[in-house]
Amino acid sequence: MNLGEPNKENMHFMIENMKTNLRVVNGSIISAEDFNLDQYEDIYDLYRLVEKKKGKMTTMELEGILAELASMRKITDA
């Protein structure tokens, strides 16, 4: 898998791995479908940060990454 290639499959892979590495309790709150493909580079940057700091992240870093992901989510009408 070449994560340098922006596509939905890679985005899904990165989001799912970040949820696991960040130990997100309610994984349903973050879904690859919640993000636009034009945000791929930002997601990729966050993914690389999470992979680099795997298991060594402070609470503030964890909260910051989750807040960044939340701010990038698409707004959907209910």
SULRA-V284159 format. One line per field, one symbol per residue. ss: DSSP state (@ for helix, = for strand, . for the rest). phi: phi as a letter, one per 30 degrees, with the letter a starting at -180 (. if undefined). burial: + if it has 16 or more other C-alpha atoms within 10 Angstrom, else -. A space follows every 50 residues. Layout:
# SULRA-V284159
ss = ???
phi = ???
burial = ???
This chain:
# SULRA-V284159
ss = .......@@@@@@@@@@@@@@.....@@@..@@@..@@@@@@@@@@@@@@ @@......@@@@@@@@@@@@@@......
phi = .cddcdadddddedddddedddhddcdddbbeddbdddceddddddeddd ddceibcddddedddddddddcdddcdd
burial = ---------++--+++-++-++-------+-+--+----+--++-++--+ +----------+--++--+---+-----
